[in-house]
Amino acid sequence: MATFIKIADFVEAGMEGFLDLNETTTIKFALSNTDPTNDGGTDVTAAGNGILANVTQINYANYEDSLATDRVLNGITSTVSGTTWKLDHADFTINADGVGPLADWRYFYIYDDGSVSPTDSLVGVWDHGSTISLLANETANINVNASGLVTIA
């Protein structure tokens, strides 16, 4: 089971009122095989480091997914129930195309592609717990659990 790690800058921006994630926000994801707490010597989960430029992404050659636009989470829902906020999305798949394997990955980052300052601010990262390797024509299911992509209570 994957473990979710909130990005400190995401939490701070939310608490300071600078965050506006909703159905019209462009939320994308990035894949990495590098530990987010030591990505080239940078802890991207720590305050001041939560931008996509600090993440070592995989090479997306041979990448496909079941989304309308690759790596764009269209159809995001944002709901509030009492004091709990949830950002959610339907399940989808990541595939290695028929040409060759997809680069190995373990970490699934969610980021705000429309953020300006900072650019491409990270929301959080899911740690699968082990490396995922997909050969040509193999598929990984991304199952968004009942708690959604991100839940803050």
N, C-alpha and C positions, 0 to 999 in steps of 0.2 A: 504494500500500500504506500502510495506517495505521501510525502510530508510537505505541508505548505509552510513557507518562510516568508513573513511580511518584510517588506523593504522599509527601513526606518524613515526614509524621506517621504514615502507614501503615507505613512501614519502621521508624520508631522504636517504634511500639506493638508491632509484631511482635517486635522485638529485646528489648523490655522485658517481654514476656510478657503484655501487656494485650489482645492480639488473639486472637480465637477465631472465625475464619471457617471454616465447615464447612457441611455439607448442611442444617443446621437454621437457619442464619443467613439473614435476609431481605436479599438483595442486590437492589438496584434500580439503574436507570440514569437519567441525566438528559442532555438534549441542550442544547448551547449553541453560539452562533456567536461567542463572545468568547474571545480568547486567554487561556488559563489563567495565563500568567505576567504578565498585566496586565489583570485583570478589575476594572475600577473602581479601578485603582491598587493592587490586591492581587494578589500572586503566590500563587495557591492551591496551587501545588506546593511551596512553601517551608514550613519548619517553623513550626508555630503557626497556619497558615491553612487546613488541610485539612478544611474542613467544607462541606457543601452550601450553607449560607447565604451563603457567599462566591462562589458561582457564579451568573452571570447566565443563567438558563435561558430557553429559547424559550417562546413561547406555544403550549400544546399543543392549541389549537383545531384541529379537523380531523385530529387524530392517531389512528392505530390501529396495532396490531401483531398479530403472529400468536401472541403469548404468551397463556396462560390468563388472566392478569391484566395489564393494561397496565403496562409498564415494570417488572415484577417478574420477575426471573430465577429462576423455579421450576426445580427439577431440577438445581441446581448440584451439581457433584461436586468433592471435595477429595481429592487423592491425594498420597502421598509415595513417591518412588522413589529410594532412596539418600539423597542430600542435596538432592534437588530436590522442591519443593512446587509443585503446580499446582492452580489453581482453574479449573474448566472449565464450559462450558455448550454446548448444541446451537445450531446456526445458527437464525436466525429472521429475520423481515422487519419493517420499519417502513413504514407506508403512510400516504398522505394519503387521507382518506375521499372519498367522492363529492361532498361539499359544496363543497370548495375546497382551496386549496394548504395545505401544512404550512409553518410558518416555517422559513426557511433555518437549517441547522446544519452544523457542522464537527467539533465535539468531542463525544465520547461518554464520559461520566463513569460510573464504577462506584462505588457507595457502600453502606455498611452501614446499612440503614434501622432496624436494631434497636439501634444503638449509643446509649448514654445519655450518656457523658461522654468525648469530646464527642458531641453529637447529630449523627446523619447524617454519620459520618466517611467521607471520601473514601478510596478504595483506589487509584485511578489514573484516567487519562484517555487515551483513544485520539484522536490527531489524524489526521483523514482526509487532511489535506494540502491540501484545497480544500473550498469550500462545497458542500453538498448541497442541492439545491432539488427539491422534489417537488410537482408539480401534482396536482390532483384525480385520484384513482384510480392514481397512480403509486406504485411500491414501491422501497425500498432493501433489499438483502440484507445482513444482518449475518452475515458468515462468520467464525466463531471458528476461527482457524488451529490447526494441530497443537500449538502451544505453549500453547493454552488462553487464557482471559481474562487470567490473571495467572500468571506462572511465576517462582519465586525459586529460584535454585541456590546 
